[in-house]
Amino acid sequence: MAILSTIKRGYLLIKTATGYVKLLPRTLATLVSMADGSTVESQITSLRNGVNELNSKLIFSTAETAIGTWTDGRTIYRKCFIIGQLTNATSTTRAHGISNLDRPVHLYGSAKDTTLSSNFTVSLPYISSTDVTKQINIGANNTNIVLYHAAGNNKYSAVVVMEYIKS
């Protein structure tokens, strides 16, 4: 009962020889030590900084953004591309403008059917289980992003995200 009422009030009341001391949560966090000798407050600050760093890597932009580190220590970058309407041919190509590209490590995106009011959207690459002519695959080389698709898939408008490392 005493613990519950302490939580409800938002402070801890400690009885001393000469009276009572009211400790607010911030004071308690400063007084409590972790096993490594740091305070709870410093641990909370460290966690907050870690969360802020992770949030900064969740940016999706058409500008090159550093998002992490590859297995060999090189920086991993992310860049988004508005491909737009797919062509009526069997592939759609867009220049990516990335110098010193070593390899894409992750290519993905989405394609929206622009002829439907429902905005039906598929993830890329898209593998249809019922119609092989509806499949859309993604590739990249030193200069371009290429979406491979059957002729007639020009009703789709695509967006591609490439995560990559440089040489």
Kinemage of the C-alpha trace (Angstrom):
@kinemage 1
@onewidth
@group {chain A} dominant
@subgroup {mainchain}
@vectorlist {calphas} color= white
{ca met a 1} P 0.000 0.000 0.000
{ca ala a 2} L 2.807 2.433 0.860
{ca ile a 3} L 4.599 1.792 -2.455
{ca leu a 4} L 1.404 2.286 -4.428
{ca ser a 5} L 0.620 5.582 -2.717
{ca thr a 6} L 4.217 6.711 -3.298
{ca ile a 7} L 3.847 6.009 -7.029
{ca lys a 8} L 0.522 7.834 -7.181
{ca arg a 9} L 1.943 10.917 -5.437
{ca gly a 10} L 5.071 11.000 -7.614
{ca tyr a 11} L 7.608 11.239 -4.785
{ca leu a 12} L 9.136 9.104 -2.040
{ca leu a 13} L 8.806 10.099 1.600
{ca ile a 14} L 11.606 8.830 3.860
{ca lys a 15} L 11.343 8.979 7.659
{ca thr a 16} L 14.524 10.158 9.393
{ca ala a 17} L 15.390 10.641 13.081
{ca thr a 18} L 14.433 14.310 12.866
{ca gly a 19} L 11.456 14.179 10.474
{ca tyr a 20} L 10.605 13.312 6.873
{ca val a 21} L 12.474 13.921 3.601
{ca lys a 22} L 10.546 14.162 0.341
{ca leu a 23} L 12.532 12.831 -2.660
{ca leu a 24} L 11.341 13.679 -6.157
{ca pro a 25} L 12.014 11.240 -9.066
{ca arg a 26} L 14.932 13.311 -10.439
{ca thr a 27} L 16.616 13.327 -7.014
{ca leu a 28} L 16.110 9.572 -6.712
{ca ala a 29} L 17.631 8.977 -10.152
{ca thr a 30} L 20.692 10.992 -9.136
{ca leu a 31} L 21.103 9.146 -5.828
{ca val a 32} L 20.787 5.596 -7.195
{ca ser a 33} L 23.980 4.074 -8.604
{ca met a 34} L 24.262 1.434 -11.309
{ca ala a 35} L 26.550 -1.597 -11.013
{ca asp a 36} L 29.190 0.184 -13.115
{ca gly a 37} L 29.186 3.190 -10.761
{ca ser a 38} L 27.197 5.507 -13.043
{ca thr a 39} L 23.930 7.112 -11.996
{ca val a 40} L 20.501 6.236 -13.346
{ca glu a 41} L 20.312 9.779 -14.720
{ca ser a 42} L 23.520 9.318 -16.751
{ca gln a 43} L 22.192 5.989 -18.069
{ca ile a 44} L 18.936 7.679 -19.134
{ca thr a 45} L 20.943 10.405 -20.890
{ca ser a 46} L 23.018 7.748 -22.662
{ca leu a 47} L 19.872 5.911 -23.801
{ca arg a 48} L 18.303 9.166 -25.006
{ca asn a 49} L 21.426 9.943 -27.048
{ca gly a 50} L 21.347 6.442 -28.558
{ca val a 51} L 17.695 6.815 -29.554
{ca asn a 52} L 18.414 10.212 -31.139
{ca glu a 53} L 21.295 8.696 -33.134
{ca leu a 54} L 19.087 5.844 -34.386
{ca asn a 55} L 16.315 8.286 -35.329
{ca ser a 56} L 18.801 10.316 -37.383
{ca lys a 57} L 19.484 7.194 -39.477
{ca leu a 58} L 15.795 6.724 -40.335
{ca ile a 59} L 15.824 9.583 -42.826
{ca phe a 60} L 14.598 8.773 -46.322
{ca ser a 61} L 15.802 11.451 -48.732
{ca thr a 62} L 16.754 11.949 -52.354
{ca ala a 63} L 20.075 13.189 -50.972
{ca glu a 64} L 22.804 10.737 -49.981
{ca thr a 65} L 22.493 9.953 -46.256
{ca ala a 66} L 24.977 7.968 -44.127
{ca ile a 67} L 22.986 5.316 -42.211
{ca gly a 68} L 25.487 2.868 -40.740
{ca thr a 69} L 28.646 0.818 -41.100
{ca trp a 70} L 29.261 -2.166 -43.389
{ca thr a 71} L 30.987 -5.346 -42.184
{ca asp a 72} L 34.395 -4.059 -43.305
{ca gly a 73} L 34.033 -0.644 -41.641
{ca arg a 74} L 32.931 1.352 -44.703
{ca thr a 75} L 29.965 3.701 -44.462
{ca ile a 76} L 26.560 2.499 -45.694
{ca tyr a 77} L 24.561 5.188 -47.504
{ca arg a 78} L 20.871 5.468 -48.407
{ca lys a 79} L 19.364 7.389 -51.291
{ca cys a 80} L 15.749 7.469 -52.563
{ca phe a 81} L 14.800 7.758 -56.212
{ca ile a 82} L 11.494 8.920 -57.633
{ca ile a 83} L 11.467 6.734 -60.760
{ca gly a 84} L 8.031 7.869 -61.888
{ca gln a 85} L 5.948 6.154 -64.536
{ca leu a 86} L 7.390 2.889 -65.868
{ca thr a 87} L 8.003 2.791 -69.614
{ca asn a 88} L 6.028 0.606 -72.008
{ca ala a 89} L 9.224 -1.329 -72.841
{ca thr a 90} L 10.662 -4.253 -70.814
{ca ser a 91} L 12.753 -2.055 -68.510
{ca thr a 92} L 12.873 1.443 -67.061
{ca thr a 93} L 16.269 3.041 -66.411
{ca arg a 94} L 17.178 6.066 -64.256
{ca ala a 95} L 20.660 7.446 -63.567
{ca his a 96} L 21.516 7.312 -59.858
{ca gly a 97} L 24.375 9.860 -59.886
{ca ile a 98} L 26.438 8.027 -57.244
{ca ser a 99} L 30.194 8.233 -57.724
{ca asn a 100} L 32.475 5.383 -56.593
{ca leu a 101} L 29.578 2.947 -56.113
{ca asp a 102} L 31.004 -0.406 -54.986
{ca arg a 103} L 27.771 -2.317 -54.492
{ca pro a 104} L 24.143 -1.871 -53.549
{ca val a 105} L 23.504 -3.856 -50.384
{ca his a 106} L 19.716 -3.387 -50.400
{ca leu a 107} L 17.367 -2.335 -53.215
{ca tyr a 108} L 13.663 -1.965 -52.479
{ca gly a 109} L 10.701 0.281 -53.102
{ca ser a 110} L 7.087 0.404 -54.184
{ca ala a 111} L 5.032 0.787 -57.347
{ca lys a 112} L 1.570 2.341 -57.396
{ca asp a 113} L -1.031 1.553 -60.046
{ca thr a 114} L -1.918 5.051 -61.277
{ca thr a 115} L -4.997 3.855 -63.188
{ca leu a 116} L -6.929 2.775 -60.097
{ca ser a 117} L -8.681 5.151 -57.719
{ca ser a 118} L -7.704 2.775 -54.884
{ca asn a 119} L -3.975 3.600 -55.419
{ca phe a 120} L -3.187 -0.135 -55.343
{ca thr a 121} L 0.503 -0.400 -54.432
{ca val a 122} L 2.941 -3.328 -54.532
{ca ser a 123} L 6.318 -3.642 -52.868
{ca leu a 124} L 9.424 -3.905 -55.040
{ca pro a 125} L 10.723 -6.255 -56.125
{ca tyr a 126} L 7.256 -7.599 -56.938
{ca ile a 127} L 6.728 -11.272 -57.671
{ca ser a 128} L 3.215 -12.145 -58.808
{ca ser a 129} L 2.062 -15.657 -57.924
{ca thr a 130} L -0.631 -15.576 -60.601
{ca asp a 131} L 0.759 -13.578 -63.545
{ca val a 132} L 4.439 -13.579 -64.513
{ca thr a 133} L 3.881 -10.512 -66.755
{ca lys a 134} L 3.153 -8.361 -63.687
{ca gln a 135} L 6.535 -8.994 -62.001
{ca ile a 136} L 8.891 -6.064 -61.426
{ca asn a 137} L 12.529 -6.557 -60.394
{ca ile a 138} L 15.202 -4.005 -59.456
{ca gly a 139} L 18.872 -3.927 -60.417
{ca ala a 140} L 21.677 -1.375 -60.346
{ca asn a 141} L 25.039 -0.889 -62.018
{ca asn a 142} L 27.727 1.810 -61.850
{ca thr a 143} L 25.469 4.443 -63.413
{ca asn a 144} L 21.806 3.382 -63.343
{ca ile a 145} L 18.951 1.847 -61.443
{ca val a 146} L 17.020 -0.499 -63.700
{ca leu a 147} L 13.506 -1.815 -63.148
{ca tyr a 148} L 12.898 -4.951 -65.201
{ca his a 149} L 9.265 -5.590 -66.104
{ca ala a 150} L 7.023 -6.866 -68.866
{ca ala a 151} L 5.856 -4.499 -71.576
{ca gly a 152} L 2.532 -2.978 -70.619
{ca asn a 153} L 3.395 -2.340 -66.967
{ca asn a 154} L 3.463 1.381 -67.682
{ca lys a 155} L 0.443 1.960 -65.441
{ca tyr a 156} L 2.798 1.801 -62.437
{ca ser a 157} L 4.689 4.719 -60.910
{ca ala a 158} L 7.710 3.625 -58.858
{ca val a 159} L 9.885 4.787 -55.985
{ca val a 160} L 13.173 2.975 -55.232
{ca val a 161} L 15.418 3.072 -52.165
{ca met a 162} L 19.060 2.031 -52.545
{ca glu a 163} L 21.369 1.361 -49.616
{ca tyr a 164} L 24.963 1.004 -50.773
{ca ile a 165} L 28.679 1.180 -50.038
{ca lys a 166} L 31.348 3.034 -51.967
{ca ser a 167} L 34.804 1.900 -53.029
